[in-house]
Amino acid sequence: MQSQNFMVVEDPLSLDRIRGVLTRLEDTIIFSLIERAQFAHNARIYQRGAFPELNALGFQGSWLEWFLKEIETFHAKARRYTSPDEYPFSSDLPDPVLAPLKFPEILYPNSVNANPSILSFYIRTIVPRITRRATMALAASKRANGITGDEEYEDDGNYGSAATIDVEVLQSISKRVHYGKFVSESKFQDNPAAFIHHIQNRNRAALEGLITKPEVERKLLQRLEKKAATYAQDFAPDGEFKRDANGNVDVTGKIDVDGVVELYESFIIPLTKEVEVDYLLNRLSGLSQEDIEKLKHTAT
Ligand SMILES: O=C(O)C(=O)C[C@]1(C(=O)O)C=C[C@@H](O)C=C1
């Protein structure tokens, strides 16, 4: 079992351990997407000013931003964001009510944060794609009940449920993407000399070349497709696959499998790599020339 508990883990920079955590996060991400796909798009919850009720509370952002702020305020008090793998989406959060845990210093100090990109991609691309089925089902049920007017079909009014799950999806993608920092630190420590020259020359392409492992990516996408296809299935009460009237396995599924694979291929993996490169670009900041020379001759 690959632990993500930094208080007990023995070798936090083992690439096997880190990849084990990334693999487990695939399940968390797929399951949270399946949950979000139960509800309609509900575009209102992403628009600033769409809920006058929030303005009345003195809050200026969207419904989702309000959820993030409220939930993260509570989690910050429980010191969630002192953990090296947790990044909030909102700012100006309260201090923890408990004294901080003494986490081992695994990462080089840095301010790399991909959450703004995650939030905007999630709203613009992921939600409309994964909610298509719920939206279509809603449209069909409205038509069956004689209700017409397409503009209503994408809104089921479940704003609280949808935003609660949005927060879960966002946090799991954020954790996954920022885990790229651990991958980078591990690769850097394995062979600092290979990276130092490119960091000093700010050569992003060369750094990306060094951290990219096409075979790992290929296997990941293959595994992801199998996982998503399996979790998307509906099972009959006896555990058999659900079949339609003709006895064929019902493959309509709870989630768009290709959508999940594409999400990883075109967004999650590239963004993880961007975080890895950004982290590396900052890896020598504050070090003297002498420190850098010494580093060149160390390798784990
Ligand atoms: O496992 C690694 O080595 C990573 O850097 C992580 C990751 C990924 O995002 O899954 C990113 C880049 C590599 O090409 C392979 C996989």
The ligand as an SDF file (V2000), in Angstrom:
LIG
                    3D

 16 16  0  0  0  0  0  0  0  0999 V2000
    5.4510    9.2380  -13.3430 O   0  0  0  0  0  0  0  0  0  0  0  0
    6.1490   10.1700  -13.7280 C   0  0  0  0  0  0  0  0  0  0  0  0
    7.3630   10.0470  -13.9440 O   0  0  0  0  0  0  0  0  0  0  0  0
    5.5790   11.5000  -13.9160 C   0  0  0  0  0  0  0  0  0  0  0  0
    6.3090   12.4320  -14.1910 O   0  0  0  0  0  0  0  0  0  0  0  0
    4.1040   11.7130  -13.8630 C   0  0  0  0  0  0  0  0  0  0  0  0
    3.4860   11.7120  -15.2680 C   0  0  0  0  0  0  0  0  0  0  0  0
    1.9530   11.8360  -15.0670 C   0  0  0  0  0  0  0  0  0  0  0  0
    1.4470   12.9520  -15.0650 O   0  0  0  0  0  0  0  0  0  0  0  0
    1.3260   10.8010  -14.8350 O   0  0  0  0  0  0  0  0  0  0  0  0
    3.9850   12.8900  -15.9990 C   0  0  0  0  0  0  0  0  0  0  0  0
    5.0230   12.7970  -16.8650 C   0  0  0  0  0  0  0  0  0  0  0  0
    5.6090   11.5210  -17.2890 C   0  0  0  0  0  0  0  0  0  0  0  0
    5.7690   11.4870  -18.6640 O   0  0  0  0  0  0  0  0  0  0  0  0
    4.8220   10.3600  -16.8190 C   0  0  0  0  0  0  0  0  0  0  0  0
    3.7950   10.4660  -15.9580 C   0  0  0  0  0  0  0  0  0  0  0  0
  1  2  2  0
  2  3  1  0
  2  4  1  0
  4  5  2  0
  4  6  1  0
  6  7  1  0
  7  8  1  0
  7 11  1  0
  7 16  1  0
  8  9  2  0
  8 10  1  0
 11 12  2  0
 12 13  1  0
 13 14  1  0
 13 15  1  0
 15 16  2  0
M  END
$$$$
